[in-house]
């Protein structure tokens, strides 16, 4: 997918914060853009979103401990 040039999401969710800690990786940014695509024909499906590489990045999601 081509990188969108028309939105300002990267400014709201930079790759790193002013302290250098991660805010939103490139994979996370890609998923966010695909989820927020206005045209439903071009928007990522829920099934494909759950298979997105962002969910395999470190740190991995943790299960809830009750």
QUIVEN-V313586 format. One record per pair of residues at least 12 apart in sequence whose ideal C-beta (glycine too) atoms are under 10 Angstrom apart, sorted by the first residue. I is the first residue (numbers start at 1). J is the second residue. D is the distance in whole Angstrom. If there is no record, write none. Layout:
BEGIN
i | j | d
I | J | D
I | J | D
END
This chain:
BEGIN
i | j | d
1 | 30 | 7
1 | 33 | 8
1 | 34 | 7
1 | 37 | 9
1 | 42 | 9
1 | 44 | 9
3 | 26 | 9
3 | 29 | 9
3 | 30 | 8
3 | 33 | 8
4 | 29 | 10
4 | 30 | 10
4 | 33 | 5
4 | 34 | 10
4 | 36 | 9
4 | 37 | 9
7 | 32 | 10
7 | 33 | 7
7 | 36 | 8
9 | 24 | 9
9 | 29 | 7
9 | 32 | 6
9 | 33 | 7
9 | 36 | 8
10 | 24 | 8
10 | 26 | 10
10 | 29 | 6
10 | 32 | 10
10 | 33 | 9
12 | 24 | 9
12 | 32 | 10
13 | 25 | 10
13 | 28 | 8
13 | 29 | 6
13 | 32 | 7
14 | 29 | 9
15 | 28 | 9
15 | 29 | 8
22 | 57 | 9
22 | 58 | 10
22 | 59 | 9
24 | 54 | 9
25 | 53 | 9
25 | 54 | 7
25 | 57 | 6
25 | 58 | 10
26 | 53 | 10
26 | 54 | 9
26 | 57 | 10
27 | 52 | 7
27 | 53 | 5
27 | 54 | 4
27 | 55 | 9
27 | 56 | 9
27 | 57 | 6
28 | 52 | 9
28 | 53 | 9
28 | 54 | 5
28 | 55 | 10
28 | 57 | 8
29 | 54 | 9
30 | 44 | 10
30 | 52 | 8
30 | 53 | 8
30 | 54 | 7
31 | 44 | 7
31 | 48 | 10
31 | 49 | 7
31 | 52 | 5
31 | 53 | 8
31 | 54 | 5
31 | 55 | 8
32 | 54 | 9
34 | 48 | 8
34 | 49 | 7
34 | 52 | 8
35 | 49 | 6
35 | 52 | 9
END
